[in-house]
Amino acid sequence: MRWRGERESTNVEDRRGMSFGRPAAIGGGSIVVVLLAMLLGVDPRAILTGLQGTGSDVQPVDVPTSQPTDEMGKFVSTIFASLEDTWSGIFQERGATFQSPRLVLFTDATPTSCGYGESAMGPFYCPNDEKVYIDLGFYQELDQRFGAPGDFAQAYVLAHEVGHHVQKLLGIMDRVQRMSGGLAEEDVNALSVRQELQADCLAGVWGAYAAKRNLLDPGDVEEGLRAAAAIGDDVIQRQTTGRVAPESWTHGSSAQRLKWFKRGMESGNMDDCNTFEENP
C-alpha cells in the first residue's frame, strides 16, 4: 500500500509496554467483540461468556492520544486515518456525522469497557467504549500461521473492526442483540455470522475508497482476499478440531467472507452490504 506521507490519526492510544495486571474475574457487556476469536484456538463463546456481566470488576483506562513513532505503529495510525476519512465522507453524503472510534495498541492484555482484553482474542471492537483494540503481534500470526501476509491484509483487519463501529452507529448492533434474545444458540450464531459478514463487506467499501485514491499497489486486493479466505470458520475449525460444524460458526465460511468482502470492494456502496436481507 502507498500509505507513507498520508495523514495519521490522532485518535490513537498507545498502551504498548504498559502492564495493567489481571483481575480475578472478567466483566463488561457486548455480543460481538472479536473478528478473529478462533485464530489462536480460542472458542469465541468462551470469550463472550467471560465478557458478559456488569463490568464493575474491570475498570477501563484512558491513555492520552499519542502518535506512534515506530514503523508498524505509524502504519496502523495511517490506515485508521484513512478509515476515518472514508466513513466521515460516506456519512456526510447521507446527511449524518461520523463519530470516530479510537484505536488502542496494547501488549498482551488491557482493560476495556467490555471486560479484560487479551492478545489471544485477536483484534476486537468494544461498542461500550467505541474503541478498536489490537496487539500488533497478531499480524505475525496472520502471516506465519495463516499465510496471509501483506500490509493490505493487515489493513483489512482494522477495516473490519471499524465496520463494527459503523454497525453500532447505525443501530445494527442493538437490533441484532434484541433479535438474539430467547433464540437457540444455533440461531444466535447465524445472526452473528450475518453481522460479521456485513463488517467484511464494509471493510471492502473502505478498500474501494483506497483504490480510488490510488493507495493500493498491485497485488493488494489479492492480499485482502487471501486474508478473508484464511480466517473462515470452516478453515479454522479444520485446523483446530479436524471437523467442520456450520451450526457453530460465528463469522462465516471462507467462501462467505470472500463473497462479502469482494461485494464491498466491487460496489463501494454500503447499501449493498445488507447481509440480513439475502442469503449470506
N, C-alpha and C positions, 0 to 999 in steps of 0.2 A: 504494500500500500504506500501511496505517496502522502505520508502523514507529517513528515518533518516540515517545520515552518508554519504549520496550521495553528489555530488558536488552541490553547489548553484550558480546560475547565477550571473554574475557581471553586467548584463545589466538590472538593476532594478532601477527605480526612485521611491522612497518612498515619496509621497506627502501627505500622510495621516495627517490630522490635520491642513493642510495649508488652508488658506482662500484666494480665488482669486477674490471674488466679482462676480457679474453677469452683463454682458453687456446688453445694451438695445436691441441689435439685434444679431442674430446668423449668422455666416458666415462659409466658408470653402467649399470644393468640394469633394464629394465622393458618389458613388452609392451604396456601401454596407458598413454599419457602425456598425450594431449590430447583435449579434447572437440571442438575446432574447428580441427584442424590445417590443414584446407584453406581456411579462411575467407580467408586472405590469399594464396591461390595456392600454399600450401606442400604438397608431396607428403608425406603422413604416413609413407610408407615410408622416405623420406629421413631424417625425424626419428628414426624407430625405429632405423634403421641407425646413426645417429650416437649414439644413447643406449645402444646395446648395447656391452658391454665390461666392463672390470674396475672402472672408476670411480676408479682410482688417480690419474688425471691431473686430476681435478676435486675440489677439497676443499669440501664443503658448509660453510655457515656457520650459526651460530645467533645471531640477534639477540634481545636481551631483548624480551619481550612489551611492547607499548605500546598505548595507546588513541589511535587517530587523532582529531584534533580538527576536521578538515575534513568537509564535508557528505557527500561520497561515501565517505570512509573510515569515518565513523560509520554510514552506511547498510549497507555490507558487513559491518561488525562486528556490527551488529544482526541482519542476516539469518543470519549464521553462528551467532549465539547461538540463534536460532530453530531452526536445523538441529540444533544440539547438543541442545536440549531435546526436539525431536521424536524423534530417534533414541535418546536416553537412555531416554525413556519406552517406546518400542517394544521395545527390548532388555530393559528391566526387566520388562515384561509377559511376556516369554519366558524369564525367569529368567537373563538374561545381563547383562553390564556393557558399556556402550558406551564405548570409549576414543576420546575426541575427537581428530580431526586438528587441525592448526594451519593458519591462514590466513596466507600470505605475500604482502604487497603489494610490488611491485617496479617499477622503471622500466628499461625497455629490456632488461636481462639480469641474471641472477643465477645463482650456483652452486647446485646441488641435489644430492641423493644419487642422482639419476637422470641426471646429466650437467648440461650448461650450459643453462639455460632462457632463452629469448629471447621477446620480445613477439610476434614473428611467428608463434610456435607457438600463440598463443591461450592461454586458461586451461588448466591441466592439473593432474592429481593425480600425485604421485610416491609409489608404495607403499613405496619403500625408506625414506623418512623420514616417511611418513604426513602429508604437507603438501599443501595446495592452493595453487597459485601463480597469481597474476593481476596483470597490468599493467592498471590501471583504464582506461587509454586504449583498451582493447579495446571498451569499451561504446560509445564514439563510432563505432567501425567497425560495430558491431552495428546501430546506429541508421542511420547515413548510407549505408552500402553495402548493407546487407541489409534495411533498412526494418523493423526490429524494435525500436522504442523502448520506453521504459517501465520503471518500477522492478521490476515483476514479471518481465518478460523478463530483466532483469539478475539478479534473484534466482534464476531458473531455471538460469542458467549455474552459479552456485555450488552449487545443489542437485544438479545433475547430477554435479559433481565429488565432492561428499560422497557421492553414490550409489556412486561407485567405491571410496571408503573403506569403505563398508558391505560392498561385494563383497569387499574384502580381508579384513575381519574375519570374514566368513562362510566364507572359504576358496575363494570362487568364482574369484578371480583366479588362484590357484595351480592350480586344476583346469583352467582354460582354457589356462594356459601348458603344462601337461603334455599336454593334448589336442592342442595345436598342434604338438608335436614330430613331425617327419617328414612333416607334411602338405604338400600342394602349396599354393602361395601363394593360390590362389583359395579353398581350404578354410580357410586361416588367416584370410583376410579375412571369410569367412562367420561364423566364430566371433567375430571382433571385432565384427561387426555385432550379433550377439545380445547380447554383453556391453554394448555401448553402448546398445542399446535397453532393456536392463534398467535401466541407470543413468537413462535417461529416465523409465521407469516409477517408479523410486524417487524421482526428483525430484517426480513427480506425487503420490506418497504424502505427501511433505512439504507440497505445495500443498494437499492435502485437510486436513491439520492446520492450516495457516494460515487456511483458510477457516472451520474450526470455531472458531477463536479470534477470528474477525471482524477479521482483519488485512488482508483484501482489499477493495479498492474496486471499484465497478462497472467492468467492462472489463479487470480484471487478468487473469482467466483467458484472455481473448482475446489479451492481450499474450503470455502464455506460449505459446499455441498458434501465434501468428504467429512467434515466435522458433523454435519447433521446426520449423515449415514452412520457414523461411528457411534453415536450416542442413542440410537434407537433402543427401546426397551427389549426388543427381541434379540438384538445383538448382545446387549449387556447380560441378559438372562442366560444366553448360551454360554457366555464366558464364566459367569459366576455360579450357575446352578446346573448347566448342561441340558436344561429343558426350557421350552417357551410356554408361558402361561398368559395368554392375551387378557384374561379376566383380571389379572393383577397389574396390568400396565397403567402407568400414571402419566407418561409423557408421549407415548405413541411409538409405533414401529419405525424402523429406518425409512421404509417407503413413505409412510405418512409424513415424517418430518421433512424428507426431501421434497415431497409434493408441496407442502405449505410454505417452506422457505422459498422454493422456486416461484410459487404463486406471487409472493410479495415482491421478489426481485423483478419478475417479468411485468407485473402490473404497476408497482409503485403507488398503489391506491389502497388505503386501509379498509375501504368499503368492500374489497374483495377478500377480506380476511375473516369472514363470518363463518367460523368452523362450527357454530351451533345450529346453523340452518341447513347444512348439507352433510352428506356422508363424509367423514374425515378420511 
